[in-house]
Amino acid sequence: MWFKQLTLYRLDPQALPALDALEAALQQRLFAPCAGLDWFTQGFVPAARHQPDLMLFRQGEMALVALRRQEKVLPASVIRDLTDERVQEIEARDVRRVGKKEKQQLREQVADELLPRAFSRNLHVRAWLDLAHGWLAVDAGSAARAETLLSALRDALPPFPARLPRTRLSPATQMTAWLQGEAPPGFALDADCELKAPGEGGAVVRCSRQDLTASEVRAHLDSGKQVSKLGLIWQERIRFVLTEDLGVRRVQFLDLLQEEAEQAGDDAESLFEATFALMTGELAVLIADLIDALGGEPQDQDA
């Protein structure tokens, strides 16, 4: 249940999705396994196992949504080897060379023959809808994976307006300032960072389990490098890495929070609900504090 990564999207406050309408829309986009010549398929699945008839797991204005994607795994080397065998058979039988176009047709034919027997790989992507504060947070560390879920939501309930967040102050500039001075109120420096030299192809320095106040780190800053990733601890409750594109990565809920969830839930259902409530409540405040530390969001006339 605990999210490990956060890719954030700002929802349009004038067009927040109604959860009842979203639930109905997701019911029309159910996941079905790959069949026949499908290379992949995707659809929504119940977000909570103890609520198998519902797509969304809801708590007030908070909701959890889950997308499942199934892909066929067919190694290129297998297709290539079998295609080469077919080419050799034709050339030996007909005493002629197989041309490029014909070989491509053979490759496609081989792939179609092998596809029904290929292994399947399943991917689950979850997202948290915070209608109270206007956020969609996808538990994904890559933009492509997050966009997969967002696109599926837009297909289910168009237009589902959401955009990447903007702040008045650049995350890279602010993280550099924090590392040169001190972290903003409520935050503390952790032990990981990434520094980049300006310009294309500039040097990159990664520090892990490092005292970020050490002289060698300061020397990189003095040479003009900027912080592109910075490890932070929020309120001694959540550890994470902030990126220059406002991604929240490697989220770790510290022992105190996990103990609170375990004390609130005696069985699997209660634990799920307690964990979701605690996680979303904490993350909502963390996101608000983080946006404030970056100067807040620009108004339309300033964007």
LUMTIBA-672928 format. One line per 5 residues: number of its first residue (from 0); for each residue x, y, z of C-alpha. Coordinates in steps of 0.001 Angstrom, whole numbers. Layout:
BEGIN
NUM	X:Y:Z | ...;
This chain:
BEGIN
0	0:0:0 | 2725:2501:899 | 3590:4511:-2219 | 7278:4400:-3170 | 7349:7153:-5818;
5	5223:10187:-6534 | 4670:11720:-9944 | 2377:14660:-9302 | -276:16196:-11518 | -2302:19309:-10739;
10	-6027:18839:-11290 | -8157:21642:-12674 | -10046:23069:-9655 | -12890:24068:-11974 | -13267:20545:-13395;
15	-12577:18049:-10631 | -13822:14568:-11518 | -16903:13349:-9646 | -16005:10060:-7960 | -19356:8455:-8780;
20	-18919:9315:-12467 | -15327:8083:-12411 | -16372:4815:-10773 | -18968:4226:-13485 | -16464:5088:-16223;
25	-13821:2725:-14851 | -16369:-96:-14740 | -16498:235:-18542 | -12707:-81:-18807 | -12118:-3335:-16952;
30	-8894:-5245:-17406 | -8990:-8335:-19634 | -5980:-10615:-20229 | -4181:-10722:-23559 | -5809:-12960:-26127;
35	-4833:-14214:-29546 | -2434:-11816:-31234 | -2573:-9092:-28575 | 861:-7755:-27710 | -549:-5984:-24668;
40	-3782:-5097:-22973 | -4651:-2859:-20061 | -7614:-1903:-17931 | -8658:-956:-14447 | -8903:-3389:-11555;
45	-10387:-2997:-8053 | -8062:-791:-6006 | -8821:-2721:-2794 | -8994:-6506:-2702 | -11677:-6474:-19;
50	-13927:-4410:-2321 | -13889:-6568:-5490 | -17002:-4940:-6957 | -15607:-1397:-6845 | -12889:121:-8977;
55	-12155:2988:-6596 | -11279:2699:-2945 | -12661:5844:-1320 | -12206:7703:1920 | -14014:11026:1819;
60	-12470:13102:-985 | -9543:10722:-1286 | -9596:7781:-3709 | -7227:5057:-4829 | -7287:3808:-8425;
65	-5358:894:-9962 | -4478:112:-13574 | -3215:-3278:-14714 | -1250:-3712:-17916 | -326:-7110:-19347;
70	2397:-7419:-21970 | 3551:-10428:-23965 | 7245:-11169:-23531 | 8778:-12429:-26756 | 12584:-12033:-26876;
75	13875:-10500:-30089 | 16624:-13134:-30213 | 14027:-15926:-30431 | 12244:-14225:-33330 | 15559:-13536:-35053;
80	16840:-17119:-34736 | 13643:-18704:-36053 | 13447:-16160:-38874 | 17024:-16979:-39883 | 16115:-20679:-39971;
85	13185:-19956:-42283 | 15395:-17813:-44530 | 18001:-20582:-44789 | 15329:-23144:-45637 | 13899:-20980:-48432;
90	17313:-20136:-49870 | 18363:-23818:-49851 | 15086:-24993:-51373 | 14655:-22293:-54022 | 18340:-21597:-54634;
95	17879:-17845:-54301 | 18494:-15066:-51811 | 15675:-13828:-49599 | 15298:-10081:-49951 | 14921:-7531:-47186;
100	11175:-7075:-47638 | 10506:-10807:-47680 | 12654:-11307:-44601 | 10639:-8656:-42755 | 7433:-10458:-43723;
105	8884:-13715:-42399 | 9842:-11987:-39142 | 6275:-10733:-38680 | 4884:-14165:-39488 | 7191:-15802:-36928;
110	6170:-13259:-34283 | 2476:-13924:-34936 | 3039:-17679:-34622 | 4966:-17383:-31368 | 2795:-14723:-29729;
115	34:-17022:-28368 | 2700:-19075:-26570 | 4659:-16103:-25210 | 4950:-15424:-21495 | 2916:-12567:-20038;
120	4250:-9822:-17803 | 1897:-7864:-15553 | 2387:-4308:-14417 | 258:-2551:-11818 | 186:1238:-11533;
125	-1700:2936:-8715 | -2665:6535:-8212 | -4140:8565:-5398 | -6764:11188:-6158 | -6888:14037:-3646;
130	-9932:16071:-4597 | -9730:18139:-1413 | -6419:19649:-2502 | -6578:19064:-6260 | -3821:16507:-6802;
135	-3331:13278:-8699 | -292:11377:-7395 | 851:8354:-9400 | 2997:5740:-7683 | 5497:5678:-10553;
140	9107:6696:-10903 | 9037:7292:-14659 | 7085:9837:-16640 | 6099:7186:-19193 | 4511:4915:-16604;
145	2680:7802:-14959 | 1402:9009:-18339 | 105:5505:-19061 | -2258:5753:-16105 | -3199:9374:-16785;
150	-3984:8558:-20425 | -6161:5651:-19307 | -8101:7975:-16986 | -8557:10465:-19816 | -9851:7715:-22087;
155	-12275:6564:-19404 | -13590:9990:-18373 | -12549:12627:-20911 | -11122:15166:-20833 | -9839:14625:-17252;
160	-7755:17829:-17207 | -4466:17442:-15322 | -1046:19011:-15812 | 2409:18830:-14330 | 2768:21184:-11350;
165	4620:24479:-11494 | 6220:26455:-8671 | 7368:30050:-8476 | 10920:28996:-7642 | 12939:26451:-9563;
170	13408:23190:-7639 | 17031:22946:-8830 | 17815:26495:-7696 | 16144:26017:-4330 | 17729:22624:-3671;
175	21127:24160:-4427 | 20408:26969:-1977 | 19297:24501:692 | 22469:22492:265 | 24586:25638:478;
180	22737:26874:3534 | 20015:24940:5324 | 16853:23049:4516 | 13500:24873:4763 | 11418:24647:7961;
185	10070:21157:8564 | 12709:19526:6367 | 16200:18212:7054 | 18967:17199:4680 | 19364:13457:4285;
190	22463:11732:2871 | 21938:11573:-922 | 22191:14087:-3731 | 23027:14474:-7409 | 24926:17481:-8746;
195	25118:18560:-12376 | 27402:20982:-14152 | 25579:23507:-16370 | 25138:22816:-20074 | 24594:19768:-22228;
200	26851:16872:-21361 | 28037:18473:-18128 | 29649:16410:-15406 | 27344:14604:-12987 | 28324:13796:-9399;
205	26230:11410:-7290 | 26576:11241:-3530 | 25104:8392:-1520 | 25236:7945:2252 | 27319:11086:2372;
210	27457:13956:4810 | 26043:16642:2522 | 27702:19388:4549 | 31176:17912:3865 | 33821:20059:2184;
215	33979:17875:-952 | 30272:18443:-1585 | 30688:22172:-994 | 33580:22203:-3477 | 31302:20903:-6227;
220	28776:23621:-5441 | 31504:26279:-5455 | 32539:25077:-8929 | 29074:25945:-10247 | 27260:22633:-10139;
225	23546:22651:-9352 | 21550:20126:-7382 | 19306:17959:-9552 | 18292:15487:-6824 | 18317:15958:-3063;
230	17518:13607:-219 | 15291:15167:2425 | 13543:14100:5612 | 10192:15695:6402 | 9110:16111:10019;
235	11148:13011:10945 | 8302:10985:9422 | 9004:10604:5695 | 12314:10261:3869 | 12401:10980:120;
240	14450:12301:-2790 | 13254:15457:-4547 | 14125:15835:-8242 | 14554:18924:-10377 | 11266:18184:-12191;
245	9369:18079:-8883 | 9309:14300:-8676 | 9232:12709:-5236 | 11268:9522:-5394 | 12347:6722:-3042;
250	9640:7587:-544 | 10164:5851:2777 | 7624:6121:5577 | 9610:5933:8768 | 8951:3399:11503;
255	6760:5719:13542 | 4169:5988:10754 | 4172:2280:10004 | 3683:1490:13678 | 731:3884:13832;
260	-914:2093:10896 | -331:-1354:12424 | -1848:-262:15724 | -4965:995:13936 | -5583:-2162:11902;
265	-6150:-5611:13429 | -6950:-7458:10185 | -6051:-7074:6507 | -9048:-4869:5683 | -8591:-2589:8669;
270	-4855:-2354:8052 | -5444:-1409:4399 | -7876:1331:5336 | -5730:2644:8188 | -2633:2659:6011;
275	-4388:4529:3210 | -5779:7127:5601 | -2435:7656:7287 | -438:7681:4049 | -2664:10131:2205;
280	-3032:12397:5210 | 731:12639:5657 | 1479:13013:1949 | -1109:15772:1548 | 679:17866:4181;
285	4127:16974:2813 | 3133:18105:-694 | 1704:21361:656 | 4882:22060:2665 | 7058:21205:-326;
290	5143:23551:-2652 | 5399:26325:-38 | 9150:25754:261 | 9388:26274:-3499 | 7603:29626:-3353;
295	4071:28339:-3926 | 2295:27924:-7256 | 2088:30797:-9746 | -1233:32403:-10411 | -2513:32225:-13981;
300	-1256:35712:-14780 | 2203:34779:-13492 | 2439:31334:-15083;
